[in-house]
Amino acid sequence: MVFSISFISHSESRRPSKPHQVIHNNSTPASKVKRVDSLVNTSILSANAPEFYPSSSPPYEESVSEDGSDGYYTETTLAELVEEFLSHLNSSPGSFENDIEHIANMLNSWVTTEETLQELVELLYTQSTVIPNFSYTGARLCNFLSHNLALSPASGNFRQLLLKRCQTEYEQRGVAVRGDADTQKKFHAYVLFLGELYLRLELKSAKGPPSRAEILLTALRELMNALFSHPVDGNLICAVKLLKLTGSVLEDTWKESGKSDMDQIVQRIENIVLDAQCSRDVKQMLLRLVELRSSNWGRVHAAAAADATPDNDPNYFMNEPTFYTADGTPFTAADPGKYQSSVSRSFNDEDEMDPEIEEAFEKFCLESERKRRP
């Protein structure tokens, strides 16, 4: 739409009005009227003549889109809508609680068919495994939508379709752990998203508090078996991250059922440290993970935690978040210099191991050898 704005010059705005001139101009002389009539009668111009175009230019044609629209306004797609609010949540994760109900209401107005529900599941799964560090927020979003999306077709509701999508990747685990770098990277992102989904996805019950999806517990156990079956650095780093994320919850759940799955996992890690041809840095990560589990995953009683210091509590730094350098080396508040050292140099076979780590490694080897003796 074009708006026409007229401007009045400063001199015109100050020009005095002359009402007597206006009255005089309203009367047209008879000679002028006769002259106009003569021009009209002799003119060869026609109001019905076709529009004129210069011979050098083709006639103007209005653009029409394939869908028949005029091309000026395009309707937003579901993919664009999802990408927009996921980008917002990724850049402002603190706004999740304030925005989630609005997002759910908006999706309920969009997702009205089985096809759009399938599309939404695929979009959320893909973005949750592609956007860096978005698996936590993605899992929270999936949990909320599983309870608040109204559409539930015969093929399954949102939660059921999401689990089916995860199962598709799960069935490729044996191939993925032995695939190329890109295949392994996508698989590792899927594993960590599934770990977050196990922690966040709630199954509500009318008879008691919400519970976790038992099928995801079984899946995580088998995914760890797959990662350990091909103990290259990337797979082992993914397993360490998964256990740091879910280890305490997994072990508590298994213990409640009288299972010793975590003991079996730790035993397998110990065998990998002794026998596998993984890098020295990854072996250090595995050793630290075993130490973390031996300290009850860093959990301490509230009373003890209140008085804990680095001097009186050997597990003081276990409650601190662990980060990883570009080459996979973990570091926490306990060893802040490790990041800087990893930037300035890369490890090779001639590098000396950190004396503290070397001492822990020797103790670990001796203890493992003692356990193996009959």
Secondary structure as GFF3:
##gff-version 3
##sequence-region A 1 374
A	DSSP	alpha_helix	10	13	.	.	.	ID=ss1
A	DSSP	alpha_helix	19	25	.	.	.	ID=ss2
A	DSSP	alpha_helix	30	42	.	.	.	ID=ss3
A	DSSP	alpha_helix	78	91	.	.	.	ID=ss4
A	DSSP	three_ten_helix	93	95	.	.	.	ID=ss5
A	DSSP	alpha_helix	96	110	.	.	.	ID=ss6
A	DSSP	alpha_helix	114	130	.	.	.	ID=ss7
A	DSSP	alpha_helix	135	148	.	.	.	ID=ss8
A	DSSP	alpha_helix	158	170	.	.	.	ID=ss9
A	DSSP	alpha_helix	173	176	.	.	.	ID=ss10
A	DSSP	alpha_helix	181	200	.	.	.	ID=ss11
A	DSSP	beta_strand	203	205	.	.	.	ID=ss12
A	DSSP	beta_strand	208	211	.	.	.	ID=ss13
A	DSSP	alpha_helix	214	229	.	.	.	ID=ss14
A	DSSP	alpha_helix	233	256	.	.	.	ID=ss15
A	DSSP	alpha_helix	261	275	.	.	.	ID=ss16
A	DSSP	alpha_helix	280	294	.	.	.	ID=ss17
A	DSSP	alpha_helix	302	306	.	.	.	ID=ss18
A	DSSP	three_ten_helix	316	319	.	.	.	ID=ss19
A	DSSP	beta_strand	323	324	.	.	.	ID=ss20
A	DSSP	beta_strand	330	331	.	.	.	ID=ss21
A	DSSP	alpha_helix	337	344	.	.	.	ID=ss22
A	DSSP	alpha_helix	355	372	.	.	.	ID=ss23
###
